[in-house]
Amino acid sequence: MTNEVIDREAAAERLLSRSVAEVIVRDDLKKKLLGPRPLRIKLGVDPTRPDIHLGHLVCFRKLREFQALGHKVVVIIGDWTARIGDPSGRSVQRQMMTAEEVEHNAQTYLDQFFKVVDTAQAEIFKQSTWFEDFSLTDVISLTSKYTVARMLEREDFAIRYSQGSPIAITELLYPLLQAYDSVAIKADVEIGGTDQTFNLLVGRDIQRDFGLEPQNILTLPILVGTDGVQKMSKSLDNYIGVNESPNEMYGKLMSIPDSAIGDYFRLLTDVPLEEIDQMLAAAAAGEVNPRDLKDRLAVQIVTGLHDAGAAEEARNEFDRVFRQHALPDDIEEVDVARETPLISLLVETGLARSRNDARQLINGGGVRLDGEKLIDPEASVVLTEAAVLQAGKRRWRRLIPRD
Amino acid sequence: MTNEVIDREAAAERLLSRSVAEVIVRDDLKKKLLGPRPLRIKLGVDPTRPDIHLGHLVCFRKLREFQALGHKVVVIIGDWTARIGDPSGRSVQRQMMTAEEVEHNAQTYLDQFFKVVDTAQAEIFKQSTWFEDFSLTDVISLTSKYTVARMLEREDFAIRYSQGSPIAITELLYPLLQAYDSVAIKADVEIGGTDQTFNLLVGRDIQRDFGLEPQNILTLPILVGTDGVQKMSKSLDNYIGVNESPNEMYGKLMSIPDSAIGDYFRLLTDVPLEEIDQMLAAAAAGEVNPRDLKDRLAVQIVTGLHDAGAAEEARNEFDRVFRQHALPDDIEEVDVARETPLISLLVETGLARSRNDARQLINGGGVRLDGEKLIDPEASVVLTEAAVLQAGKRRWRRLIPRD
């Protein structure tokens, strides 16, 4: 074998193994990965949630591996399935997003997406391309191919049905419509989180019913958030956004619990698995400070999403602020009255979300004025010149007294 | 009150009581029946089954009662729901009938329908009027209004689901589509057999969801067939077709079991209920021959669907053949060989469906040649001149020997 053949074989093996939860059907997919025909790798995107975080990056990185082997990424903007909602069922039959909203959200998503994925090897479709003119005949044809019982086997449906929680008939359409996308674009592979396995399997069934070869499926593990416990998600506020500044990104990555370091390295970097195991072993033996591992992780990720210079600056800034307890360079300035009750001041300047929040910050010892801790929630602040008000570890305002 | 008011009140009361299984909501419907606004009374028709029998007549007669009170009948030709099939589920996603087939079957149905119902107070719609351009948006809107659990409460679905028999998702659309018909035509009332109650109730729900006042519902009892046991149906061959000849109709009505006489009078004639009770009591006491009651019944029904003269002739013909054992006038002639094995002869002439059937007829003593019973299944028939071959009580062929 030539070196190139050996390399491709190794790349395919890595694609199918690293950061992968399940592959259906592995042998078939491996053969096709190495075959001459460029495969069409489908990714469905919910345009109601255009904010991308590192959890999505796991998927984007995998798509890039497909592209490295010469395959094509096909993005589906789910402007129709977004109307139904999946899988919570809390808001069945949402309003149709306007074309402008879809366009805007899709563009926001894709701007972030193409930081990782090669735009030259990608196609983008909106579902409206085929669902705009989907007739009742088409619906009858599609729904005739699947039974109620099989659909209710989906775990969340099964739980809700057994608990007597309502499932609108529309919701049974969701997996069928997204499955039809695989027919429309002739997907060879569909990729998604482990929570999507059922839907991706419906895609296989429906493609077969429409006389196509069923797509292979590759599911990816779910990344935990910065809390190290729950799935990374915007609504849990434990996420790191792809669009965040180098400083924010670096700082948040330095804040993850040690237990998450391994997963973040495996899912978000190219560091070889053996090397990751060695690092973790060294940290466990007390030979390495976990903080140094997180620094390496953070530099790699910030470099990937911004650049090496930005990563270096973010590290320096972080060191200056946290190791040397210095102030950051770019503190926001706010005009304030010369005398203000402390609680009001915290709320006004946006350092506290509410008066209650302000009170808790003060009682928790998290409020400082020019480095001096303020502990009386009933105090007023009297300023004769500019001063820095700090709330918690990483938030400041430079107060400018006005007349 | 004037006489007219009293008459209308009595007619409404009769409409809501006689030959009625259930009325939802009775008080509301009665008020509207007597109100000034002409109501729209919906009847859904399956164009795959255009053959009408006396079972349908129960419904048509009830529609005529609505018309007598000034209300309008709205017939829906179910050319779209016919594609899905309800409720057996044996043949999900049938082919769409061609426009010609729908037209032909609908016309066949309506020709029979308008023997009873007043065409001047009726409107006819095909579902394609609104489903031809039904979009995926419309489907999503419609299916979002109903839950899977409520749909699976329908008795046949519940049974099939609990037995593990497949229910295609399409089948859940059936009740919703026919319910949408009630929205499209703004039905005030829907009428149907007791087996349609669930579907008619879905109509109420969906109308409400679309901001309309929910239709009232009137269900009718199911007529037993000439066997006196099972629902009258073409497939069970226990039916009397509306298009049958006066002789056939009269003869079949004379053949119903005595136990069915009461129901047939109540559901298919205007004879007052008290009078029917008196007749049945007299028959039970042995004071009246049930045969005479059936004659009255048969004459009334044949008169209604043909005319009094035809009924009189049918009665005379029946008497001649059955009471006096004479032959009917119109025996079909068949050319046959001069010598034929009896079994072949029965099959050839169409008197038996198969050789097995022929053998059973002979063994059962049901085969006669010119009135003489033939009991040997292995016999051959040798003819020198025309002769009448009889199978069972009411089927004959005049055999014409040919060279």
Boltz contact constraints between the chains, C-beta under 6 A:
constraints:
  - contact:
      token1: [A, 92]
      token2: [B, 144]
      max_distance: 6.0
  - contact:
      token1: [A, 93]
      token2: [B, 144]
      max_distance: 6.0
  - contact:
      token1: [A, 131]
      token2: [B, 136]
      max_distance: 6.0
  - contact:
      token1: [A, 134]
      token2: [B, 136]
      max_distance: 6.0
  - contact:
      token1: [A, 136]
      token2: [B, 131]
      max_distance: 6.0
  - contact:
      token1: [A, 136]
      token2: [B, 134]
      max_distance: 6.0
  - contact:
      token1: [A, 139]
      token2: [B, 139]
      max_distance: 6.0
  - contact:
      token1: [A, 140]
      token2: [B, 170]
      max_distance: 6.0
  - contact:
      token1: [A, 143]
      token2: [B, 169]
      max_distance: 6.0
  - contact:
      token1: [A, 143]
      token2: [B, 170]
      max_distance: 6.0
  - contact:
      token1: [A, 144]
      token2: [B, 92]
      max_distance: 6.0
  - contact:
      token1: [A, 144]
      token2: [B, 93]
      max_distance: 6.0
  - contact:
      token1: [A, 144]
      token2: [B, 168]
      max_distance: 6.0
  - contact:
      token1: [A, 144]
      token2: [B, 170]
      max_distance: 6.0
  - contact:
      token1: [A, 146]
      token2: [B, 169]
      max_distance: 6.0
  - contact:
      token1: [A, 147]
      token2: [B, 166]
      max_distance: 6.0
  - contact:
      token1: [A, 147]
      token2: [B, 167]
      max_distance: 6.0
  - contact:
      token1: [A, 147]
      token2: [B, 168]
      max_distance: 6.0
  - contact:
      token1: [A, 148]
      token2: [B, 167]
      max_distance: 6.0
  - contact:
      token1: [A, 148]
      token2: [B, 169]
      max_distance: 6.0
  - contact:
      token1: [A, 166]
      token2: [B, 147]
      max_distance: 6.0
  - contact:
      token1: [A, 167]
      token2: [B, 147]
      max_distance: 6.0
  - contact:
      token1: [A, 167]
      token2: [B, 148]
      max_distance: 6.0
  - contact:
      token1: [A, 168]
      token2: [B, 144]
      max_distance: 6.0
  - contact:
      token1: [A, 168]
      token2: [B, 147]
      max_distance: 6.0
  - contact:
      token1: [A, 169]
      token2: [B, 143]
      max_distance: 6.0
  - contact:
      token1: [A, 169]
      token2: [B, 146]
      max_distance: 6.0
  - contact:
      token1: [A, 169]
      token2: [B, 148]
      max_distance: 6.0
  - contact:
      token1: [A, 169]
      token2: [B, 172]
      max_distance: 6.0
  - contact:
      token1: [A, 170]
      token2: [B, 140]
      max_distance: 6.0
  - contact:
      token1: [A, 170]
      token2: [B, 143]
      max_distance: 6.0
  - contact:
      token1: [A, 170]
      token2: [B, 144]
      max_distance: 6.0
  - contact:
      token1: [A, 172]
      token2: [B, 169]
      max_distance: 6.0
